[in-house]
Amino acid sequence: QAMARHCYTICKKHRFIPRCRPNPLYRSLGKNLVTTLSSQAIMNLCLNARDAIGEKSGKISVTLERIDAPDMNTLFSHLKKQDKVTDSYRLSFDADGYGRLETGRFYQGADYTCVTVADNGEGIKAHFLEKIFDPFFTTKESDKGTGLGLSSTHGVILSHKGMIVVRSAPGKGSKFRIFLPLDARDKTQDIPGENAVKRRSGAKNRVLVVDDEEEVRSVVIEMLHRIGYKADGASCAREAMEMLRKAPKKYDVVLTDHLMPDHTGGEMAEDIRADFPSLPVIVMSGYGGRKMAEMIETNPAVKEFIRKPVRRDVLEESLEKALSS
């Protein structure tokens, strides 16, 4: 109900239709949605739908439903049936001009929660479809979007072993379908090496998350809470340094964005090393490749690098390495 009220607020200029079916399954589906998928991820999709419609009159629908294993196997019949777990990335186009992007993890034989956000807006051009989850990619004007909304949504879904399927065509609207296995926590036991990194006790470790994008900061903090860490947030390097100086023994590791208005992640790591030499720093960035690798090699203050969108398993492993170094 709370999420529906938020969606009504952001979509108030358009026709908004929330659906939950079938009703007797609402409790189990709702619990999975709240504990596994950040409501911010769905809000991001609703905001994206609203912006796609623009100033004209339009319709946005949000549907929550359960899809049992046989129906899921039919929906994803193109995947190899002999593989119990499949990591998929697939871009295709049909004869009607619709593009379909599928990315995430699929479990044969699992029951799923499905959240669908659909709109009748302008749709997505074919050559843009494969880029929509890239960090900082946006077709909006500079003052209307950072390109991190869909990227952070994608990161949350992947970190919880889910899958997202997008179907869209120019002038024909878009449909985003999020699939989450109902027993996602148990499914990780099916994957060799998935639990190779043991979680540290949240009672002993606190992380300071520094990112000037509030939605990204919130997603990362929520992810940290789910893997057993305590976490606080700061919106810039200056605020983070003030927090560290006020409580120099409070934090065990700093997780910072690389590109911020007042400092880069590398510069902040050097400042922290000067004042708190034993405090490890992990840098996050939507950019990767040689430049980030060189920063880690040449800057001893940076212990680990994580590429956005942040995946939960990568985050766990990087924290373990930074805290044990």
C-alpha positions in Angstrom: 0.0 0.0 0.0 2.8 2.4 0.8 4.5 1.7 -2.5 1.2 2.2 -4.3 0.8 5.6 -2.7 4.3 6.7 -3.8 3.6 5.5 -7.3 0.3 7.4 -7.4 2.2 10.5 -6.3 4.9 10.4 -9.1 2.4 9.2 -11.7 -0.5 11.5 -10.7 -0.7 13.1 -14.2 -1.3 9.7 -15.8 -3.6 6.7 -15.4 -2.0 4.5 -12.8 -3.2 0.9 -12.4 -1.8 -1.3 -9.6 -2.7 -5.0 -9.7 -1.9 -7.9 -7.4 -2.9 -11.4 -8.5 -4.0 -13.9 -7.2 -5.1 -12.3 -4.0 -4.5 -15.3 -1.6 -0.8 -15.2 -2.5 -0.3 -11.5 -1.6 1.3 -12.2 1.8 4.1 -14.5 0.5 4.6 -12.3 -2.6 4.6 -9.1 -0.6 7.1 -10.5 1.9 9.4 -11.5 -0.9 9.1 -8.1 -2.5 9.9 -6.2 0.6 12.8 -8.4 1.8 14.4 -9.1 -1.5 13.7 -6.2 -3.9 14.1 -2.6 -2.8 10.9 -0.6 -3.3 13.2 2.0 -4.7 13.9 -0.2 -7.7 10.2 -0.3 -8.6 9.9 3.4 -8.0 12.8 3.9 -10.4 10.9 2.0 -13.1 7.7 4.0 -12.4 9.7 7.3 -12.7 11.2 6.0 -16.0 7.7 5.2 -17.3 6.4 8.6 -16.3 9.3 10.3 -18.1 8.7 8.2 -21.2 5.1 9.4 -21.4 6.1 13.0 -20.8 3.5 15.7 -20.7 0.9 13.8 -22.7 -1.8 11.7 -21.2 -0.7 8.1 -20.6 -1.1 4.9 -18.7 1.2 3.1 -16.2 0.5 -0.3 -14.8 2.3 -2.1 -12.0 1.4 -5.8 -11.6 2.5 -8.2 -8.9 1.9 -11.9 -9.5 3.3 -15.4 -8.8 4.5 -17.6 -11.7 4.9 -21.3 -11.0 7.8 -23.3 -12.2 6.1 -24.9 -15.3 5.0 -21.5 -16.6 8.4 -20.1 -16.0 10.1 -22.9 -17.9 7.7 -22.2 -20.8 8.5 -18.5 -20.7 12.2 -19.2 -20.8 12.1 -22.3 -23.0 14.9 -20.9 -25.1 17.4 -21.5 -22.3 19.2 -24.9 -22.0 16.9 -27.2 -20.0 19.9 -29.4 -18.9 21.3 -26.4 -17.0 19.9 -26.1 -13.5 21.1 -22.5 -13.2 21.6 -20.2 -16.2 23.1 -16.7 -16.3 21.5 -15.1 -19.3 22.1 -12.0 -21.4 20.1 -12.0 -24.6 19.1 -9.2 -27.0 16.6 -10.0 -29.7 14.1 -8.3 -32.1 10.8 -9.6 -33.5 8.9 -9.1 -36.7 6.6 -6.5 -35.0 9.6 -4.2 -34.3 9.8 -4.9 -30.6 13.2 -5.4 -29.0 13.6 -7.7 -26.0 16.5 -7.5 -23.6 16.9 -10.3 -21.0 19.5 -10.2 -18.3 20.0 -12.1 -15.0 19.9 -15.5 -13.5 17.3 -18.2 -14.2 16.7 -21.3 -12.0 15.0 -24.3 -13.7 12.1 -25.6 -11.5 11.8 -22.5 -9.3 8.6 -20.6 -8.5 8.9 -16.9 -9.1 7.5 -13.5 -8.0 7.0 -11.3 -11.1 6.7 -7.5 -10.9 5.7 -5.8 -14.2 5.9 -2.1 -14.8 4.4 -1.1 -18.2 3.7 2.2 -19.9 2.4 3.4 -23.2 5.1 6.1 -23.6 7.5 6.7 -26.4 9.3 3.4 -26.2 13.0 2.6 -26.5 14.9 2.8 -29.8 16.6 -0.4 -30.9 20.1 0.9 -30.7 19.5 2.2 -27.2 18.0 -1.0 -25.7 21.3 -2.8 -25.0 22.7 0.3 -23.2 19.8 1.1 -20.8 21.4 -0.5 -17.8 24.8 1.0 -18.4 25.9 3.4 -15.6 25.4 7.1 -16.6 23.6 6.2 -19.9 20.5 8.4 -20.4 18.6 9.9 -23.3 17.1 12.6 -21.0 18.3 16.2 -20.7 21.1 16.8 -18.3 18.9 18.3 -15.7 16.3 15.5 -15.8 18.4 12.4 -15.2 21.8 11.0 -14.2 21.5 7.6 -16.0 21.8 5.8 -12.7 18.2 4.9 -12.0 18.0 1.9 -14.2 21.6 0.9 -13.5 21.0 0.8 -9.8 17.7 -1.1 -10.3 19.6 -3.6 -12.4 22.2 -4.0 -9.7 19.6 -4.7 -7.0 17.9 -7.4 -9.1 21.1 -9.2 -10.1 22.4 -9.1 -6.5 19.3 -11.0 -5.4 19.6 -13.7 -8.1 16.8 -12.3 -10.2 16.2 -11.6 -13.8 14.8 -8.6 -15.7 13.2 -8.7 -19.1 12.5 -5.5 -21.1 10.3 -5.4 -24.2 9.9 -2.1 -26.1 9.5 -0.5 -29.4 9.6 3.2 -30.5 6.1 4.7 -30.2 4.7 1.5 -28.6 5.6 1.8 -25.0 7.8 -0.4 -22.7 7.3 -3.3 -20.4 9.8 -4.1 -17.6 9.3 -7.5 -16.0 11.3 -8.4 -12.8 11.5 -12.1 -11.9 12.6 -13.1 -8.4 12.8 -16.7 -7.2 10.5 -17.1 -4.2 13.2 -19.0 -2.3 16.2 -17.0 -3.6 18.2 -17.4 -0.4 18.0 -21.2 -0.6 18.9 -21.2 -4.3 22.3 -19.9 -3.6 23.2 -23.3 -2.2 22.8 -24.8 -5.6 25.7 -22.9 -7.1 29.2 -24.2 -6.5 31.3 -21.4 -5.0 28.4 -19.1 -4.4 28.9 -19.2 -0.7 32.7 -19.5 -0.8 33.1 -16.1 0.9 31.8 -16.3 4.5 29.9 -13.3 5.8 31.4 -11.3 8.5 29.4 -10.5 11.6 27.4 -7.4 11.2 27.7 -6.8 15.0 31.4 -6.2 14.5 31.7 -4.3 11.2 30.3 -0.9 10.2 30.7 0.6 6.7 30.6 4.3 5.8 29.1 4.6 2.3 29.9 7.8 0.4 28.0 8.7 -2.7 26.5 12.0 -3.9 23.6 10.1 -5.6 21.0 9.4 -2.8 19.3 6.6 -4.6 22.6 4.8 -5.3 23.7 5.3 -1.7 20.4 3.9 -0.4 20.6 0.8 -2.5 24.2 0.1 -1.4 23.3 0.6 2.3 20.3 -1.7 2.0 22.5 -4.3 0.3 25.0 -4.0 3.2 22.3 -4.5 5.8 21.1 -7.6 4.0 24.5 -9.2 4.1 25.0 -8.5 7.8 26.8 -5.2 8.0 25.9 -2.0 9.7 26.1 1.0 7.5 25.8 4.8 7.4 25.8 7.2 4.5 27.5 10.5 3.6 26.7 12.6 0.5 30.2 13.9 -0.1 33.8 13.6 0.9 33.7 16.5 3.3 30.7 15.1 5.2 32.4 11.7 5.3 35.6 13.2 6.7 33.7 15.1 9.4 31.9 11.9 10.4 35.2 10.0 10.6 36.8 12.8 12.7 33.9 12.9 15.1 34.0 9.1 15.7 37.4 7.8 14.5 36.9 4.3 15.8 33.3 3.9 14.6 33.9 2.6 11.1 35.8 -0.5 9.9 35.8 0.3 6.1 34.8 3.2 3.8 33.0 2.5 0.5 33.1 5.5 -1.7 32.0 6.6 -5.2 34.9 7.6 -7.5 33.3 10.7 -9.2 31.9 13.2 -6.8 31.6 17.0 -6.9 34.2 17.8 -4.2 36.7 14.8 -4.4 37.4 11.7 -6.4 37.4 8.4 -4.7 41.2 8.2 -5.0 41.7 11.7 -3.5 39.4 10.8 -0.6 41.3 7.5 0.0 44.5 9.5 0.3 42.9 11.9 2.8 41.7 9.0 4.8 45.0 7.3 4.7 46.7 10.5 6.0 44.4 10.8 9.0 43.3 7.2 9.6 46.1 5.0 8.1 44.5 1.7 9.3 41.1 2.4 7.7 40.6 0.5 4.4 38.9 2.2 1.5 37.0 0.6 -1.4 36.2 2.7 -4.5 33.1 2.2 -6.6 32.6 3.5 -10.1 30.5 3.1 -13.2 33.7 3.1 -15.2 36.1 0.2 -15.3 39.0 -1.0 -17.4 42.6 0.1 -17.4 42.1 3.5 -15.7 40.6 2.0 -12.6 43.2 -0.8 -12.5 46.0 1.7 -12.6 44.4 3.7 -9.8 44.5 0.7 -7.5 48.0 -0.2 -8.5 49.4 3.3 -8.0 47.3 4.4 -5.0 48.1 2.2 -1.9 45.2 3.9 -0.1 42.7 2.1 -2.3 42.3 -1.5 -1.2 39.6 -2.7 -3.6 37.6 -1.5 -6.6 33.9 -2.3 -7.3 32.2 -1.6 -10.6 28.7 -0.2 -10.6 26.0 -1.5 -10.6 27.2 -3.1 -7.4 26.5 -6.9 -7.2 26.0 -8.4 -3.7 28.5 -11.2 -4.2 31.2 -8.8 -5.4 30.5 -6.5 -2.5 30.8 -9.3 0.0 34.1 -10.5 -1.4 35.6 -7.0 -1.7 34.7 -6.2 1.9 36.3 -9.5 3.1 39.5 -8.7 1.2 39.6 -5.1 2.4 39.0 -6.0 6.1 41.5 -8.8 6.1 44.3 -6.8 4.4 
